[in-house]
Each structure stands twice: as C-alpha cells, then as structure tokens.
Amino acid sequence: MYQSLSDFLSNFLDLFQESAPWLLLGLLIAGCMKWLVPIELLKKHMGKGSIGAVIKAALIGAPLPLCSCGVIPAAVGLRRAGASKSASVSFLIATPETGVDSISVSYALLGPFMAIIRPISAILSAIYAGILVMFFTSDNSKAQSQTADGKNIQGSEPNNAHKQATSDCCEKVEIQPVESCCDKSGNNGDKLQSTEASIPPVSLQQRLVSILEFSSGKLLEDITKWLLLGLIIAAIIKTWVPVDFLTQWGSGLVAMLVMALVGVPMYICATASTPLAAGFLAAGVSPGAVLVFMLAGPATNLSTMGMIRQEMGSGVLVAYIAAILTASIGFGYFTNWAVAAFGFEIYQVAASTHQHEGSWVYSLSAIVLGAMMLRNAIKMALKSQKEASMIKKSAHH
C-alpha cells in the first residue's frame, strides 16, 4: 500500500516537473496575446457571414488564452456586436480547443507530432463547424446587434445580458451587454474623441507588469484546479490502471466514441486535458482516440451549449455538437493512420516523465509554478475570508 502511494506521488511530481517549464512559457505568451489581439480586431473581422469570416474567427481565436467557459462572455459580446453565427461558432470552438499554453504542454507530454496535429485539427474543425452553421441555419446578424439605447433592432431589451454562465473550470462569468460608442443624440464622434483623450498612454513597463499579473494571476487561477486534477488522474492511471483496461475498446470508432462521451460533459480546458490525455496514452489508448478527447472535452460543456441555444438557437446548437463529434472522430482516424504510416513518435507518460529528471531548469520551473499556485490559493482564501467577514458585519447592521 505504502509503495503504491509512493509510486503515485513520484509519478505526480514527475508529471508536474515535466509540464512546468512549458506551462510557464505558454502562460507568458498567452499574457502577451491578451495585449496583441484586442476585442475590436475580433469584431472587425467576424461580422460577415462568409467563409472568410469563419476562417478569420478560427485563426484569431486559436491562440487566445480563454478556456471553454472563459470564452462565453467574449463570444456573446462578439455576437451582440454583430458577428455572424457561423463566425461566432468558429471562434467558440477554436479558442478553447487549443492555445499557446496547451501547445507547449502538449509538446512536453505528448511529443511534437501531437503538438502539431492538435492545433491544426482544432482550427480545421472550427472552420468546418462554422461552414456547417452557415449552410444549414439562418444567420440574421443584424437582428442581434444592439443600438445606442441598449435595445436590439427588434426593440426588445437584452434580457439575458446580465445572466451568468457558471462552470466548474472558472469562477462565475457575467455576460455584459455590448455598449454602443454613440450617445443617444448621435454625437458619437465627440464621445470617441473625449474618451481617447481621457485615456493616458500605457508605458512598456506597465504593459509588462500587466502581462505578468494576468499570466500568473487570473489565467493561472482559471486552469489550476483542472490542471492539478488532470495530473492527479494521469498519475492514478499510470500507477494503478492496467495497460489492457482501456485498450479493450480497440483503436477504432468505438474507442473514439468512448473518449468523446468522456470528454463532452467534462468542464476542462485544453491545457488541463493534456496530462490526462498523456495518462490515457500510457494506459494504451490510441493516439487518435486521445485526440478526440482533447478536441471534444475543451470545446463542449453545459454552459457553452446553453449559451449557444440562448443566443443563436437550437439549430445552431445541433450543428455545433454534430460538427465537433464528426470532426474530432475524423481527425482521430487521420491521426491513427499518420502514426502508423509514417512512424511518428508519440511520447507516453511512462517513457517521458523521467527524461529530464535532474535538470535544474525543470526543477526550478516546478518550484516557481508551485509557488505561483500557492500564492493564488492564499489570495483567494483571504479574499473569501474578507467577503465573508463583510457579509457578517452587514448582517449585524
């Protein structure tokens, strides 16, 4: 018993150390992306219901540091600002399925081939889903855009503007209405000029501080719980699950459907799904089935599906789910074929976790990452304690 627990702890620490430097690199790049890709750019290129807009939405969304629940308010804001349904769906799929942080961790745990095929599959599946929505559903973008008084063109209030989308992977995300840049009198030019004049220039030092604060703060907070859970499950699989337990499903359609069914209801981001996928590989699951899990898991959850139905209708939701399942399984088959035909190396947890043992870079990165997680946990605990104290004081008054 003690030996098994010791093996589990060793496997967990090996996985954590293996992931740490790549995750830190991904977090840093993700923080930079927040500054490099402003929301105005997304609105500009996603307004038309065309294949070009769908492709742009997938390419812009893919590197963004948003998980499956964090993408909800961004997508709703884009949709209400006039983005087409097809482009919105493309953005909704490409953004959580991949990202610069998940690519770096994929390279560390799954090898270069999976690190390449994963984002390519995510982008192409997002484009496929957007085209499916464009051809099989009606797209009335103008009916969703809002006028200056906060109402839509049909004259109804945006009732759902302040509804909250909740999930276990993030804190509550409040969906805010998109405000117009024009005032009611139509003097939008004066308002824009006064707004621009009131915004002080941001120095390079301030930007660097903001990038580091976002990367080590909010972004890391959003993925920590599920990243640790993925590492724990991967360590459990490596320690206690027999190799033939998951291989009984084979490597074909049944195995991929099982992985899709496992991934679809899970609230998990692309980065956090990677160590879990590595655990599946170590247990004997085929690379194609693992890819299905990594595509279907981050792209779907109850909050996202509820938002799609609310904002775009049931028809779009059906097309969205169908596109994710068919695309992920299709790319799963392609991955299995490519690995067999060209002999691409797929790292497995058992083989890769000791590859860099003793390297000071990996050890130092693990210490830094652990310290950042601990700091965030302490800050969240103190914040919760302060809020509870304020509620208690207000109750007495």
N, C-alpha and C positions, 0 to 999 in steps of 0.2 A: 504493500500500500504506500509506504513512505517513498519507495523507489519510484513508483508511478507518479506521485506528486512531484518528486524531484525532477523527473523527466519532463513533466508538464511545464514546470517553472522554467527549466532550461530551454525548452522549445519556445515558450512565450518570449523570453528575453532575447533569444536568437532572432526571432522574427522582428521584434521591436527594434533591435540594433540594426538589422538588415534594412528596415524601412526608413529609419530616422533621417539619414542624410538626404535621401531623395525626397522625403516628405518636406523637410525644411526648404530644400531648393524649390519644390513645387509651390509651397506657401509664399515664398518670396516673389516668384514670378507671378503668382495669382494676385498678389498685392499690387504689383506693377500694372497688371491688366486692368484693375479697377480704375486706374487713372488714365490708361491709354484708350479705353473704349467707353466713352460717355454715352449716357442713355439717349442723347439727341441723335447720335450717329445711328443707333439701332432704329429709331423711329423713321429716320430719313430713308433708310434702305429697305424697310419692311412694309411700306404702305400699300404697294401694288400687289394684286392677286395674280402674280405671274411666276413662272418657273424661276426667273432671275431673282425675284424677291425671296423665294423659298431657298434657293442656293445661298444667297447672301445671309439669310437668317441662320442657316446651319453653320456656315463658316464663321460668322460673328459670335454665335452662341457657344460653339465648341470649346474655346479656351477660357471662357468666363468662369470665375470661381464661385459658382452657385450650385447648391445641391438640389435634390428633387423637390424639396419644399421651399427652399430659398428662391427658386426660380418663379414661384407662383406670383408674387406681387409684381415682379418685373414683367412677366408675360401679360398680366392683367392690365398693367399700365400701358404697355405697348398696344394691346388690343383696343383699349378705350381711346388711345391717341390716334387710332386709325389704321393700325396694322391689320393686314388681311388674316382671315382664319388660317389659310394654308401656311403663311409665313410664321404665324404665332405657334402653330403646332410644330413646325420645323424647329423653331427656337426652343420650344418646350422639351423636345426630345434630345437635340444635340447638346444642350447646355448641361443637364445633369448626367448624361451618359459618359461624358469624358471631360477632361480639363488638364491643364498643365501639371497639376499636382498628382492626379491619378496616373498620368502617363509616366511620370518619373518613378512612382512606386511600382507600376507595372513592369518597368524595365528591371527594377531591382529584384522583384519576386517571381516574375513570370518569364523574363527574358526579352530580348529585342524584338522577336517576331510578334509576340502578343502585345508588346508596347506599340507596335506599328499598326497591326491589324485592328486593334481596339478602337482608336480614334477614327480610322478610315471607315470602319463598319458603323460607328455612331453617326458620322456625318452623312454617309450614304443612306442609312436607314431614316434619318431625319428628312432628307430630301425626298425620299420615296414616300414617306408619310405625308409630307406637305403636298406633293403632287396628287396623292390619293384623295386627300381632302379637297383639293382644288377641282378635281374632275367629278367627284361623287357627292359633293354637298354644295349648297348655295352659299355664296360669300357676299354678304352685304356689309362691307366695311364702314360705309358712311353711316349706317344706322347705329353703329356702336360708338362713333366719335362724339365727343361732347362739345357743347357750345360754351360760351363765356359764362353763362349763369349756372353752370354745373349740371344742366339737364342734357339729355341726349336729343337728337334731332326730332325724335318722335314726341318729345315733350314730357317724358316721364322722368322722375328722379332716379338716379342710380342707386337703387335700394341696397344693392349688395356692396356698395363701395367701402363700407366700414366693417364688413363681415371678416372674421378672422379665419385663416386657414391654419389648422394646427396639425402637427405630426410629432412623432417621437424623435425625429432626427434634428429638429430645430425647436427654438422657442416659438411662441405664437407670432405669426407674421400678419400684421394688419395690412389689409389691402386698401390703399388710399386712392381716392379719386384723382384723375388727372386734371390739374388745374389749367385753365387757359391762360395764355400770355396776354390776352386782351382784357381790358376792363369793359364794363357794361356800356360805356359810352363809345367804345370802339377806338379809344386813343391808345392803341397798343404800342405805337412807336415811342411815345413819351414814357410809357411804363417800362419798356425794354431798356431805354436809354438810362432812366433813373436807376434801374436795377443793376445794369452793368457798371454804372458809376459808383454805386454803393459797395461793390464787391472789391475788397482790397486784393492786390496781386499776391499770389502764393509763392514763397521762395522755395528754392530747391531743398533746403534743409527741412522746411515744413512738410514738403511732399514726402521726403524720405521718412520722416517721423510718422506721418500718416500711413504710409505703406507698411512700415514695421508694426504699427499699432493694429492695423487691420489684419495683417497676416498672423501675428502672434495672439491677437485678441479674438475678435468676433468670428473670423474664418476658422481658426483652430477650435474655438468653442463649439461651433456647429458640427464639426466632424469628430471631435474627441471621443464622445461616448460610443459612437458606432465603429470608429476605428479600433478602439480597445476591444469592443465586443467581437469584431471580426478577427482580431489577433487571438483572442481567447478561444474562439471556436476553431480557428485554424490549428492552434496548439492542441486542443482536445482531439481533433480529428487525427492529427499526427501521432498523438500519444496512445489513444485508446481505440480508434476505429480501424477494424481490419481492412486490409487493402481490397479484398474482394466484396466488401459490403455494398459499396456504391457501383462497382463495376458490373454487378449483376444486371443492370439496366442496359448494358452494352454501350455503343457509341453512336447509335442511330437516332431515329425520330423519338423513340420512347424516352431515351436519356435526356434529349433536349427538351421535351415537353415537361419532364420531371423538374429539370433545372428552371424552366420558365415558371412553373407553378410554385416553385420555391421562391423565386425572385420577385414575381409580380406583387404579392401582398406585403413584401418587406419594405420598411422605411430605412433605406440605406443609400448612402451616397457612393459615387464612383470610387473615391479613394478608399473608403472603409470596406467596400466589397472586394478589394484586391487581395488582402491577406486571406479572406475567406475562400476566394477562388483558388489561391495557392494551396490551401488545405484540401480542397476538392481534387486538385491535380495530384497531390500526394496520395490521396485515397484511391486513385485510379480512374477518376472521371476523365473523359476525353477532352482535349483542348477545345473542340467545337462546342460541347455541352457547357463547358466553363464559360466560354464567350457568350453563350445565350444567357447565362445567369448574370454576367456583368453588364449586358445590354438591357435586359428586361427589368432587373432589380432597381437600378437608379432611375430609370425612365418612368416607372409607374408606382403610384401609391394612391391611397384613397383620397387624399387632399387634392392631388393633381387631377384625378379623374372627376371629382366633384366640381372642381373649378371649370374644367373643360365643358362639362354638361351645363353648368350655370351660365357661362359666358358665351358659348358657341353652339350649344345644342347637343341632343343625343346622337344625331347622325355623325357629327364630328368625333364624338367620344368613341363610337363603334369603329370608325375608320382609324382612329388613333390606336386603339388596342389591337385591331387586326394588323395594322402596319408594323407595330412593334413585334408581335409574335411571328409573323411571316418573315420579316426582315432578319430578326435575330436567329431564327432557325436556318434561314438561307445562308447567312454568313457563318453559322456554325458548321454546316455541311462543307462550305468552301474552306474553312479553317482546317477541318479534319483532312480534306483532300490535299491541301497545300503542305501540311506537315508530313503526310505520308509520301507525297510525290517528290518533294524537294529536301526532305530530311531536316527541316528547321528544328533547332534546339529549343525545347520548352523546359525552362527551369522548374524544378519541383522543390517543395519545401525541404524534403529530406536531403536533397543534394546541395541546395543553395544556402541554407541558413548558416553553415559553418565556413562558407567560402571566404568571408572577410573577418573571421574571428581573430581578435588580437589587433586589428587595425585601429590606430588611435583616432582616425577620422570618424569611423563608425561609432566607437565608444563615446567620443566627445559629443557627437551629434545626438546620440541616445540620451546622454545626460542633459544636454541643452533642451531637447524636446520634452523630456520628462519634467524638467524644471518649469518650462512654459505651461505645460498642462497643469502642474501643481499650483502655479501662480493663478491661473484662470479659475481653478476649482476653489481656491481660497477667496478670490474676489467675488465669485458667485455666491459662496456661503455667507460672506459678510454682507453682501447686498440683500440676500434673502432675510438675514437676521435684522438688518436695518428696516426693511419694509415691514416685517412682522412687528417690530417694535413701534413703528409709526401707526400701524393699524390698531395696535393695542392701546396706544395713547389716545387716538381719535375716538375709540370705542368708549373710553372712560369719560370723555367730554360729551 
